[in-house]
């Protein structure tokens, strides 16, 4: 019987590739025998970074002894940068000379020091960044921008990273108070090749805030943006008109295909559930929409008004996901299985989706209704779950729409 170590190299490589993000397991496999070492060695160096300073000389030595390993590196998981773009860990900078990694496609940048208030820092500091002065990041497609709770990633830094010629995807986590970026004249009209943008607020705040013009400036640089995922900032939450939302999203109206506006879980909401009605039919190419219920229903009393909902959704829509806070769930499904009257009145709008599908959004394939996720991605699944009435399920099925409902009753 053929042993595992006697399998062809290609098969062993496929087996090891399943563990490419598990560095500990790959290192163990590389020590098993020569065959496993040949299959796992390059995978060990596929995603580098996060190396303690006292171990970085080993990484440098590995690349010096076998320069071909540099072609195996596809992502640098983390390197630290001080404000004004100075690399904090010079050992990592020496080991990871980005210009020598031909296949590097993804990097993670962590801000390590609290920056000066963007409105108070000297103008000469704008766009001073050692990283961009010493490295072109050629070939890098994805950049993850992170930082500890005390760090602030401001829009000016965002534009610098977005302007890199080969970057297509940016994930910015840890955003706080944003104002308009302080751009030099050469960058005011810059247009990037970015196709995907993910903006997330700080974990230790319920909402992050953003000036009305700040997000507009960021999106104005992205005429090709197709996917936007944005943590709902406090400005959105307190806006009483859709005009401001449309104004901020106007630069990407023609290109956007996927829009996700997500909010934080609120265990004890203090508002009556009022939101901001937004007409998403304004986006001609939008096929996937993931939003809080506050953008489709102005208040809890509007759930029993089904007319006009289909006019607020884009014609190209294929997938709709709506998240409901506690107040909204109480309005649509009542407070328990016995609350029939309230639920019957509030569910009539659901039938509008399959009925209006042929004329309003013929490509609609899936509708998802869920609780707003709790911190850590948890749900309230331990509580009793609401099941849609049989007539609603049957109507959706006949219209060719998959209905996925995971709403829990509110105590």
QUIUR-V941800 format. One record per pair of residues at least 6 apart in sequence whose ideal C-beta (glycine too) atoms are under 7 Angstrom apart, sorted by sequence separation. I is the first residue (numbers start at 1). GAP is how many residues later the second one is. D is the distance in Angstrom with one decimal. If there is no record, write none. Layout:
# QUIUR-V941800
I|GAP|D + I|GAP|D
This chain:
# QUIUR-V941800
19|6|4.7 + 30|6|6.3 + 63|6|5.8 + 81|6|5.8 + 82|6|5.1 + 87|6|4.5 + 98|6|6.2 + 147|6|6.0 + 161|6|6.7 + 201|6|6.8 + 202|6|5.9 + 219|6|6.8 + 239|6|6.6 + 280|6|6.5 + 297|6|5.8 + 373|6|6.0 + 374|6|6.8 + 19|7|5.6 + 29|7|4.9 + 30|7|4.8 + 62|7|6.2 + 63|7|5.9 + 81|7|6.2 + 201|7|3.0 + 357|7|5.4 + 396|7|4.2 + 51|8|5.5 + 79|8|6.7 + 80|8|3.8 + 145|8|5.5 + 162|8|6.1 + 324|8|6.8 + 334|8|4.3 + 371|8|5.5 + 80|9|5.2 + 161|9|6.2 + 236|9|6.9 + 280|9|6.1 + 334|9|4.4 + 371|9|5.2 + 16|10|6.6 + 30|10|4.3 + 79|10|6.5 + 333|10|5.3 + 393|10|6.2 + 29|11|4.4 + 30|11|5.6 + 48|11|6.8 + 16|13|5.9 + 79|13|5.0 + 296|13|6.8 + 26|14|5.0 + 30|14|6.1 + 158|14|6.2 + 332|14|4.6 + 353|14|6.1 + 331|15|5.6 + 332|15|6.6 + 388|15|6.5 + 145|16|6.6 + 296|16|6.4 + 26|17|5.4 + 27|17|6.2 + 79|17|6.5 + 278|17|4.6 + 388|17|5.4 + 26|18|4.9 + 143|18|5.3 + 276|18|6.4 + 153|19|5.7 + 275|19|2.5 + 276|19|6.1 + 386|19|6.7 + 76|20|5.8 + 275|20|6.1 + 23|21|6.7 + 153|21|5.8 + 277|21|5.0 + 385|21|6.7 + 386|21|4.7 + 153|22|5.8 + 159|22|5.3 + 275|22|6.7 + 385|22|6.8 + 12|23|6.1 + 16|23|4.8 + 20|23|5.1 + 151|23|6.1 + 155|23|5.6 + 208|23|6.6 + 210|23|4.4 + 212|23|6.6 + 275|23|6.2 + 385|23|5.6 + 386|23|6.3 + 12|24|6.5 + 16|24|4.6 + 45|24|5.0 + 88|24|5.0 + 140|24|6.7 + 143|24|5.8 + 152|24|4.9 + 154|24|6.8 + 159|24|6.3 + 163|24|6.7 + 170|24|6.4 + 175|24|6.0 + 209|24|5.5 + 228|24|6.7 + 274|24|6.5 + 384|24|6.7 + 48|25|5.7 + 141|25|6.1 + 145|25|6.9 + 155|25|6.9 + 156|25|4.3 + 168|25|6.3 + 175|25|6.5 + 197|25|6.6 + 208|25|5.1 + 209|25|4.6 + 210|25|5.4 + 274|25|4.9 + 383|25|4.1 + 384|25|4.9 + 13|26|4.7 + 17|26|6.5 + 20|26|5.5 + 21|26|6.4 + 46|26|5.5 + 140|26|5.8 + 141|26|6.4 + 145|26|6.9 + 155|26|3.8 + 156|26|5.2 + 168|26|6.2 + 169|26|6.9 + 172|26|6.9 + 175|26|5.3 + 176|26|5.4 + 207|26|6.0 + 208|26|6.8 + 209|26|5.8 + 273|26|5.8 + 296|26|6.6 + 383|26|5.9 + 5|27|7.0 + 12|27|3.9 + 16|27|5.4 + 20|27|6.9 + 42|27|6.6 + 45|27|4.8 + 46|27|6.6 + 47|27|6.7 + 49|27|4.7 + 50|27|5.3 + 137|27|5.1 + 139|27|5.6 + 140|27|6.2 + 141|27|4.8 + 142|27|4.3 + 143|27|5.2 + 144|27|4.7 + 145|27|4.6 + 146|27|5.0 + 147|27|4.5 + 156|27|6.9 + 163|27|5.5 + 167|27|6.5 + 168|27|5.0 + 169|27|4.2 + 170|27|5.5 + 171|27|4.3 + 172|27|5.2 + 173|27|4.4 + 175|27|6.7 + 207|27|3.7 + 225|27|4.6 + 256|27|5.6 + 259|27|6.1 + 272|27|6.5 + 273|27|4.5 + 300|27|6.0 + 381|27|6.7 + 5|28|5.1 + 45|28|5.7 + 46|28|5.3 + 47|28|4.8 + 48|28|5.8 + 49|28|3.4 + 50|28|5.1 + 73|28|4.8 + 76|28|6.7 + 81|28|5.5 + 132|28|6.2 + 138|28|6.2 + 141|28|6.3 + 145|28|6.9 + 146|28|5.9 + 159|28|6.1 + 168|28|6.6 + 172|28|6.8 + 174|28|5.3 + 194|28|4.7 + 197|28|6.0 + 228|28|6.2 + 257|28|5.6 + 272|28|6.7 + 286|28|4.2 + 289|28|6.2 + 300|28|6.6 + 303|28|5.0 + 380|28|4.3 + 9|29|6.4 + 48|29|6.9 + 49|29|4.5 + 74|29|5.6 + 81|29|6.8 + 163|29|5.8 + 192|29|5.1 + 195|29|5.6 + 219|29|7.0 + 226|29|5.9 + 232|29|5.4 + 253|29|6.4 + 256|29|6.6 + 257|29|6.3 + 258|29|6.9 + 263|29|4.8 + 287|29|5.1 + 293|29|5.3 + 303|29|5.3 + 5|30|4.9 + 9|30|6.2 + 42|30|4.0 + 47|30|5.7 + 49|30|6.3 + 70|30|5.5 + 73|30|6.6 + 74|30|6.5 + 75|30|6.5 + 78|30|4.7 + 79|30|6.7 + 80|30|5.1 + 81|30|6.1 + 82|30|5.7 + 83|30|5.3 + 126|30|6.2 + 162|30|4.6 + 191|30|6.3 + 192|30|5.7 + 194|30|6.7 + 195|30|6.2 + 196|30|6.8 + 201|30|4.5 + 207|30|5.9 + 219|30|6.8 + 222|30|6.1 + 225|30|5.6 + 226|30|6.4 + 227|30|6.6 + 232|30|6.4 + 253|30|5.8 + 254|30|6.6 + 255|30|6.9 + 256|30|5.7 + 257|30|5.4 + 258|30|4.2 + 259|30|5.7 + 260|30|3.9 + 261|30|5.0 + 281|30|6.3 + 286|30|6.2 + 287|30|6.3 + 288|30|6.4 + 293|30|6.7 + 5|31|6.4 + 70|31|5.3 + 71|31|5.7 + 73|31|5.6 + 74|31|5.2 + 75|31|3.8 + 76|31|4.6 + 77|31|5.3 + 81|31|6.6 + 82|31|4.9 + 129|31|6.1 + 180|31|6.1 + 190|31|5.7 + 193|31|6.1 + 194|31|5.8 + 195|31|4.9 + 196|31|4.2 + 197|31|5.5 + 198|31|4.3 + 199|31|4.9 + 200|31|4.6 + 216|31|6.5 + 220|31|4.4 + 224|31|5.8 + 225|31|6.4 + 226|31|4.5 + 227|31|4.4 + 228|31|5.5 + 229|31|4.3 + 230|31|5.6 + 231|31|6.1 + 232|31|4.3 + 245|31|6.5 + 254|31|6.9 + 257|31|6.9 + 261|31|6.6 + 281|31|6.1 + 283|31|5.0 + 285|31|5.9 + 286|31|6.5 + 287|31|4.6 + 288|31|4.7 + 289|31|5.3 + 290|31|4.3 + 291|31|6.3 + 292|31|5.2 + 293|31|4.8 + 300|31|3.7 + 63|32|6.8 + 71|32|5.6 + 74|32|6.7 + 75|32|6.8 + 76|32|6.6 + 78|32|5.6 + 80|32|4.6 + 83|32|4.4 + 162|32|5.5 + 176|32|5.7 + 177|32|5.3 + 178|32|4.2 + 179|32|4.8 + 191|32|5.6 + 195|32|6.7 + 199|32|6.2 + 201|32|6.6 + 212|32|5.9 + 216|32|4.8 + 219|32|4.4 + 223|32|6.4 + 226|32|6.6 + 280|32|5.9 + 281|32|6.1 + 107|33|5.8 + 127|33|6.1 + 175|33|5.4 + 178|33|6.1 + 180|33|4.8 + 215|33|4.8 + 219|33|5.2 + 245|33|5.5 + 279|33|5.1 + 280|33|5.6 + 281|33|5.3 + 60|34|6.4 + 105|34|6.5 + 106|34|7.0 + 109|34|6.6 + 180|34|5.1 + 242|34|6.0 + 261|34|6.9 + 280|34|5.4 + 281|34|6.8 + 367|34|5.9 + 56|35|4.0 + 60|35|4.3 + 104|35|6.1 + 105|35|6.2 + 106|35|6.8 + 179|35|5.7 + 216|35|6.7 + 242|35|5.9 + 293|35|4.5 + 366|35|6.7 + 371|35|6.8 + 53|36|6.4 + 56|36|6.0 + 59|36|4.7 + 99|36|6.3 + 104|36|6.0 + 105|36|4.9 + 106|36|4.1 + 107|36|5.7 + 108|36|4.2 + 109|36|5.4 + 110|36|5.1 + 111|36|3.7 + 114|36|5.0 + 118|36|4.8 + 178|36|4.4 + 181|36|5.5 + 212|36|6.6 + 240|36|6.8 + 242|36|4.6 + 246|36|6.4 + 365|36|6.5 + 366|36|4.5 + 367|36|5.4 + 368|36|4.5 + 369|36|4.9 + 370|36|4.7 + 371|36|6.2 + 98|37|4.9 + 105|37|6.5 + 110|37|5.9 + 114|37|6.3 + 115|37|5.7 + 180|37|5.4 + 239|37|5.1 + 242|37|6.3 + 364|37|5.8 + 365|37|6.4 + 370|37|6.9 + 371|37|5.6 + 53|38|5.5 + 108|38|6.5 + 114|38|7.0 + 118|38|6.5 + 366|38|6.8 + 369|38|5.8 + 56|39|5.5 + 98|39|6.3 + 115|39|7.0 + 111|40|4.1 + 309|40|5.4 + 84|41|6.2 + 304|41|4.5 + 351|41|6.4 + 354|41|4.9 + 111|42|6.2 + 304|42|5.5 + 306|42|4.8 + 310|42|5.5 + 329|42|6.8 + 350|42|5.7 + 354|42|5.1 + 357|42|5.2 + 85|43|6.8 + 87|43|6.6 + 303|43|4.1 + 306|43|3.9 + 309|43|5.2 + 84|44|5.0 + 85|44|2.9 + 86|44|5.1 + 87|44|6.8 + 304|44|6.4 + 317|44|4.5 + 351|44|6.0 + 357|44|6.8 + 84|45|6.4 + 85|45|4.6 + 315|45|6.7 + 318|45|4.9 + 324|45|6.7 + 347|45|6.8 + 354|45|3.5 + 85|46|4.5 + 303|46|6.4 + 306|46|4.7 + 310|46|3.8 + 315|46|5.6 + 317|46|6.7 + 318|46|6.2 + 319|46|6.4 + 85|47|6.6 + 313|47|6.9 + 316|47|6.1 + 317|47|5.5 + 318|47|5.2 + 319|47|4.7 + 320|47|5.1 + 321|47|4.1 + 322|47|5.4 + 323|47|5.7 + 324|47|6.3 + 325|47|5.3 + 337|47|6.7 + 354|47|5.6 + 48|48|6.9 + 313|48|5.8 + 320|48|7.0 + 324|48|6.7 + 353|48|6.9 + 323|49|4.7 + 81|50|6.5 + 310|50|4.3 + 149|53|6.3 + 333|53|4.2 + 149|54|7.0 + 273|54|3.7 + 149|55|5.2 + 272|55|6.8 + 273|55|5.5 + 126|56|5.1 + 269|56|5.9 + 127|57|5.8 + 207|57|6.8 + 269|57|6.0 + 126|58|6.1 + 206|58|5.4 + 269|58|5.3 + 273|58|6.8 + 49|59|6.8 + 155|59|5.4 + 162|59|5.8 + 266|59|5.7 + 119|60|6.5 + 158|60|6.0 + 232|60|6.7 + 118|61|6.2 + 155|62|6.5 + 159|62|6.2 + 155|63|5.8 + 118|64|6.4 + 336|73|5.2 + 333|74|5.6 + 335|74|6.2 + 335|75|5.7 + 333|76|6.5 + 329|78|5.5 + 330|80|4.6 + 329|81|5.4 + 324|83|6.2 + 326|84|4.9 + 265|107|5.0 + 265|108|6.3 + 263|109|6.3 + 265|109|4.8 + 265|110|6.2
